[in-house]
Amino acid sequence: QVQLVESGGGLVQAGGSLRLSCVASGTIFSINAMGWYRQATGNQRDLVARIISGGDSTNYADSVKGRFTISRDNAKNTVYLQMNSLKPDDTAVYYCFADYGVRSWGQGTQVTVSS
């Protein structure tokens, strides 16, 4: 089992920045990939960014390419999502996930971008 705890959400004006953190604990050696989804009110949960263990290759949703950066600190068992040039459309609950044959989710952190 892998447990995930997110932090870093909040309220920011359009054009601003936030950094989300996700700390993993448990059987972290088995993790294949980690990343972030987001879910706006009334919408489905969509992939934002993912980082693959080992080679550290990354994937991004087209809507965030060039603005968001996913990274990891293996020593801290932490994955980060640096979000720059935020837009009101980025407003959502952001969920961290970890894949290790099954998927674990964090509790979610709210990001609100005001215009």
Protein Blocks (a to p, Z undefined) as FASTA:
>chain_A
ZZdddehiacddehiacddddddehjfllpmbdcdddddehiacddfbdcdehjlpacdd
fklgokaccdddfklopacdddehiafklgccddddddehiacddebiaddddZZ
